[in-house]
Amino acid sequence: MRQAQIAEWGSIPRLIDVPDLPAPSPDEVRVKVEATGVHRVVRSRASGKHYSAEHLPHVPGIDGVGTTEDGQRVYFITFATGTISDYINVSKSSIFPVPEDVCARQIAGALNPAMSSWMAFKGRTSNLSTDFTVLILGATSASGRVAISLARALGAKKVIGAARNTAALEKLDLDQIVTIACETEQTDFSNLDDVDVVLDYVYGPLAAHLFESLQTPKPVQYVHIGALSTTGISLPGHVLRSKDITIRGSGPGSWSMQSFMKTLPDLLAAMRHVQEQPIKVAKLEDIEQEWEYSGPARLVFVP
């Protein structure tokens, strides 16, 4: 059986032959791996910098799509074994049927980025109307692009996207765009009087400028998800006192993996509504050449 392994933290994975897996335990199922994505967390673990990366050799990968021995196509997620391998044994509680009309490679590449906005909506907002308006800061990022489709699947009537690249924004399924200015404080947030919820992948000075600029008469739920800009913010107290803004964060800790797993079947069903995302497909045998790919598409390895 072939398996990718990292011998030293931060090194390029090597594809090696390893003994066949032992028989699955009664609580496990064997999965033939069809596609597995290289997400930010996968690279962080491979570098040894992520708290969940503990032992060497390290098998990269945390999720993917594959086929069980009885022919069922499933999505699987596991931090215990790694996933860039021909086969894995995985807990039965960590596999979920994949809808037949959803591309396995799209699931492998896009479901992890989808997790952030999905759990922001499901776990960190409350009482949204069925025709809400959402502003996505960082809409051209991998997670931001998926968030557009998921917002619509969850009932958004209007989706506004903000990013620096106007041309890239114009290619997305957005009702309104906001171009982030070179000088962040010059970004025009004046026409946002109907926003109900903000998903923020950027943070930093842009978030502070947004809070000060918002003039909406409605309550606004702001959810911090990522920090593509900086990890800190300076926010005058009068901004919070003068506006009806609820500020939350979304990530493991603000919600549990158990709660995420409970919603996974619904997320998999919602993925059929997600527009096709840019995926770079590479063969497993080419992992040494492809591993350091840093383009805009999500890298996905297939057998």
C-alpha positions as CSV (number, residue, x, y, z in Angstrom):
1,M,0.0,0.0,0.0
2,R,1.2,3.5,-0.8
3,Q,1.3,6.2,1.8
4,A,2.7,9.8,2.0
5,Q,4.9,10.4,5.0
6,I,6.8,13.3,6.4
7,A,10.1,12.3,8.1
8,E,11.0,15.8,9.4
9,W,8.6,18.7,10.2
10,G,8.5,21.0,7.3
11,S,9.9,18.6,4.8
12,I,8.3,17.5,1.5
13,P,6.2,14.3,1.9
14,R,7.6,11.2,0.3
15,L,5.4,8.4,-1.2
16,I,6.5,5.1,0.2
17,D,5.3,1.5,0.3
18,V,4.0,0.4,3.7
19,P,2.5,-2.8,4.9
20,D,-1.2,-3.3,4.3
21,L,-3.5,-2.0,7.0
22,P,-4.7,-4.4,9.8
23,A,-8.3,-5.4,9.6
24,P,-10.6,-2.6,10.8
25,S,-11.8,-2.8,14.4
26,P,-15.5,-3.3,15.1
27,D,-15.8,0.5,15.4
28,E,-14.0,1.2,12.1
29,V,-14.5,0.9,8.4
30,R,-11.9,0.6,5.6
31,V,-12.0,3.3,3.0
32,K,-10.3,3.3,-0.4
33,V,-9.2,7.0,-0.8
34,E,-10.4,8.7,-4.0
35,A,-9.5,12.3,-3.3
36,T,-8.0,14.2,-0.4
37,G,-7.4,18.0,-0.2
38,V,-4.3,19.9,1.0
39,H,-5.9,22.6,3.1
40,R,-4.2,25.3,5.3
41,V,-4.6,23.1,8.3
42,V,-3.0,20.2,6.5
43,R,0.1,22.3,5.6
44,S,0.2,23.7,9.2
45,R,0.2,20.1,10.6
46,A,2.9,19.1,8.1
47,S,5.1,21.9,9.3
48,G,4.8,20.7,12.8
49,K,3.4,24.1,14.0
50,H,-0.2,22.9,14.5
51,Y,-1.1,21.7,18.0
52,S,-2.5,18.4,16.6
53,A,0.7,17.3,14.9
54,E,2.5,15.2,17.5
55,H,4.4,12.3,16.0
56,L,6.9,11.5,13.2
57,P,6.7,10.1,10.6
58,H,3.6,12.2,9.9
59,V,0.9,11.2,7.3
60,P,-0.6,14.4,6.0
61,G,-4.3,15.0,5.3
62,I,-7.3,15.3,7.5
63,D,-10.3,14.5,5.2
64,G,-11.3,13.3,1.8
65,V,-13.7,11.2,-0.2
66,G,-13.5,7.5,-0.7
67,T,-15.3,4.2,-1.1
68,T,-16.0,1.7,1.6
69,E,-15.7,-2.1,1.1
70,D,-19.4,-2.3,0.5
71,G,-19.3,0.3,-2.3
72,Q,-20.6,3.3,-0.5
73,R,-19.1,6.6,-1.4
74,V,-18.3,8.6,1.8
75,Y,-16.7,11.8,3.1
76,F,-14.4,11.0,5.9
77,I,-12.6,13.2,8.5
78,T,-9.8,12.1,10.8
79,F,-6.9,13.8,12.5
80,A,-5.7,10.4,13.9
81,T,-4.3,8.6,10.9
82,G,-3.7,11.1,8.0
83,T,-5.4,10.6,4.7
84,I,-2.9,10.8,1.9
85,S,-2.8,7.1,1.4
86,D,-4.3,4.4,-0.8
87,Y,-6.5,3.1,2.1
88,I,-7.3,4.2,5.6
89,N,-9.2,2.7,8.6
90,V,-11.5,5.3,10.0
91,S,-14.0,5.4,12.8
92,K,-17.6,4.7,11.6
93,S,-18.7,7.9,13.4
94,S,-16.4,9.9,11.1
95,I,-17.8,8.9,7.7
96,F,-20.8,10.4,6.0
97,P,-22.5,9.5,2.7
98,V,-21.8,11.8,-0.2
99,P,-24.7,12.7,-2.4
100,E,-24.5,11.1,-5.9
101,D,-24.8,14.4,-7.7
102,V,-21.8,16.0,-5.9
103,C,-18.3,15.7,-7.4
104,A,-15.9,13.9,-5.1
105,R,-13.0,16.1,-6.0
106,Q,-15.0,19.2,-5.2
107,I,-15.9,17.8,-1.8
108,A,-12.3,17.0,-1.1
109,G,-11.1,20.4,-2.1
110,A,-14.0,22.7,-1.0
111,L,-15.7,21.1,2.1
112,N,-12.9,22.2,4.5
113,P,-13.1,25.8,3.4
114,A,-16.9,25.6,3.6
115,M,-16.7,24.6,7.2
116,S,-15.9,28.1,8.4
117,S,-18.9,29.9,7.0
118,W,-21.2,26.9,7.6
119,M,-20.5,26.9,11.3
120,A,-20.5,30.7,11.4
121,F,-24.1,30.6,10.2
122,K,-25.1,27.4,12.1
123,G,-23.4,28.0,15.4
124,R,-22.5,31.7,15.7
125,T,-25.6,33.6,14.4
126,S,-29.1,33.6,15.8
127,N,-32.6,34.4,14.5
128,L,-31.6,35.4,11.0
129,S,-34.6,36.2,8.8
130,T,-35.2,33.9,5.8
131,D,-34.2,36.6,3.4
132,F,-31.2,38.1,5.2
133,T,-28.4,40.2,3.7
134,V,-24.8,39.1,4.3
135,L,-21.5,41.0,3.8
136,I,-18.4,38.8,3.3
137,L,-15.1,40.4,4.0
138,G,-12.5,38.5,2.0
139,A,-15.0,37.2,-0.6
140,T,-12.3,36.2,-3.1
141,S,-10.5,33.8,-0.7
142,A,-11.2,30.1,-1.0
143,S,-13.4,30.2,2.1
144,G,-15.1,33.4,1.0
145,R,-16.0,32.0,-2.4
146,V,-17.7,29.0,-0.9
147,A,-19.4,31.2,1.7
148,I,-21.3,33.0,-1.1
149,S,-23.0,29.9,-2.3
150,L,-23.7,28.6,1.2
151,A,-25.2,31.9,2.2
152,R,-27.7,31.6,-0.6
153,A,-28.4,28.0,0.2
154,L,-29.2,29.1,3.8
155,G,-31.7,31.8,2.6
156,A,-29.6,34.9,1.9
157,K,-31.5,37.3,-0.4
158,K,-28.5,39.6,-0.9
159,V,-24.8,38.8,-0.8
160,I,-22.2,41.6,-0.7
161,G,-18.6,40.8,-1.2
162,A,-15.5,42.8,-0.3
163,A,-12.0,42.3,-1.4
164,R,-9.1,44.2,-3.0
165,N,-9.3,42.7,-6.5
166,T,-12.3,44.3,-8.2
167,A,-12.0,42.1,-11.3
168,A,-12.1,38.9,-9.2
169,L,-15.1,40.2,-7.3
170,E,-17.0,40.8,-10.5
171,K,-16.6,37.2,-11.5
172,L,-18.4,36.0,-8.4
173,D,-22.1,35.5,-7.8
174,L,-22.5,38.7,-5.8
175,D,-25.3,41.2,-5.7
176,Q,-23.0,44.1,-4.7
177,I,-19.3,44.5,-4.4
178,V,-17.0,46.6,-2.2
179,T,-13.4,47.2,-3.3
180,I,-11.1,47.4,-0.3
181,A,-8.9,50.4,-0.8
182,C,-5.1,50.5,-0.6
183,E,-5.6,52.7,2.4
184,T,-8.1,50.6,4.3
185,E,-9.7,53.6,5.9
186,Q,-10.7,54.8,2.4
187,T,-12.9,51.8,1.8
188,D,-16.4,52.9,1.0
189,F,-18.8,51.1,3.4
190,S,-21.5,53.8,3.1
191,N,-24.1,51.7,1.2
192,L,-24.6,48.9,3.7
193,D,-27.9,49.9,5.3
194,D,-29.5,46.5,4.8
195,V,-26.7,44.2,6.2
196,D,-27.9,41.7,8.8
197,V,-24.7,39.6,9.2
198,V,-21.0,40.1,8.5
199,L,-18.6,37.2,7.9
200,D,-15.0,38.5,8.3
201,Y,-12.0,36.6,6.9
202,V,-9.8,39.7,6.9
203,Y,-10.0,41.4,10.4
204,G,-7.6,44.1,11.5
205,P,-8.0,47.8,10.5
206,L,-10.7,46.9,7.9
207,A,-13.0,45.5,10.6
208,A,-12.5,48.5,12.8
209,H,-13.2,50.8,9.8
210,L,-16.4,48.8,9.0
211,F,-17.7,49.1,12.6
212,E,-17.2,52.9,12.5
213,S,-18.7,53.2,9.1
214,L,-21.9,51.1,9.6
215,Q,-25.0,53.2,9.6
216,T,-27.6,50.5,9.4
217,P,-30.7,50.9,11.5
218,K,-30.9,47.1,11.9
219,P,-29.1,44.9,14.4
220,V,-25.9,43.5,12.8
221,Q,-24.3,40.2,13.7
222,Y,-20.6,40.3,13.1
223,V,-18.7,37.0,13.0
224,H,-14.9,36.9,13.0
225,I,-13.5,33.9,11.2
226,G,-10.1,34.7,9.8
227,A,-7.3,37.2,9.9
228,L,-5.9,37.6,6.3
229,S,-4.8,41.1,7.4
230,T,-3.7,41.3,11.0
231,T,-4.7,39.5,14.2
232,G,-5.3,42.7,16.2
233,I,-7.8,45.4,16.2
234,S,-8.2,48.9,17.8
235,L,-11.9,49.7,18.4
236,P,-13.1,52.8,20.3
237,G,-15.7,52.1,22.9
238,H,-18.1,54.7,21.6
239,V,-18.5,52.6,18.4
240,L,-20.0,49.7,20.4
241,R,-22.1,52.0,22.5
242,S,-23.6,53.8,19.6
243,K,-24.5,50.8,17.4
244,D,-26.5,47.6,17.7
245,I,-23.6,45.2,16.8
246,T,-23.2,41.7,18.2
247,I,-19.6,40.5,17.9
248,R,-18.7,36.8,17.9
249,G,-15.9,34.6,16.7
250,S,-16.3,31.3,14.9
251,G,-13.8,28.4,15.1
252,P,-13.1,25.3,17.0
253,G,-13.5,26.3,20.6
254,S,-16.5,28.6,20.0
255,W,-18.1,25.5,18.6
256,S,-17.2,21.8,19.1
257,M,-16.2,19.3,16.5
258,Q,-19.1,17.2,17.8
259,S,-21.5,19.9,16.8
260,F,-19.9,20.2,13.5
261,M,-20.1,16.5,12.9
262,K,-23.8,16.6,13.6
263,T,-24.3,19.2,10.9
264,L,-22.1,17.5,8.3
265,P,-24.9,15.6,6.5
266,D,-26.7,18.9,5.9
267,L,-23.4,20.6,4.8
268,L,-22.8,17.7,2.3
269,A,-26.3,18.2,0.9
270,A,-25.7,21.9,0.7
271,M,-22.5,21.4,-1.3
272,R,-24.6,20.6,-4.4
273,H,-25.5,24.3,-4.4
274,V,-21.9,25.5,-4.2
275,Q,-20.5,26.8,-7.5
276,E,-17.6,24.8,-8.8
277,Q,-14.4,25.8,-7.1
278,P,-10.9,26.0,-8.6
279,I,-9.2,22.6,-8.0
280,K,-5.7,21.5,-9.0
281,V,-5.8,17.7,-9.3
282,A,-2.5,15.9,-8.9
283,K,-1.6,12.2,-8.9
284,L,-0.5,10.7,-5.6
285,E,2.8,9.6,-7.2
286,D,3.6,13.2,-8.0
287,I,3.3,14.4,-4.4
288,E,7.0,15.4,-4.2
289,Q,6.7,17.7,-7.2
290,E,3.3,19.1,-6.5
291,W,3.3,19.5,-2.7
292,E,4.7,23.1,-2.7
293,Y,2.1,24.3,-5.2
294,S,0.9,27.8,-4.0
295,G,-1.5,28.9,-6.8
296,P,-5.1,30.0,-6.3
297,A,-6.7,26.6,-6.7
298,R,-7.0,24.0,-3.9
299,L,-4.6,21.1,-4.4
300,V,-6.3,17.7,-4.4
301,F,-4.5,14.4,-4.6
302,V,-6.0,11.4,-6.3
303,P,-4.7,7.8,-6.8
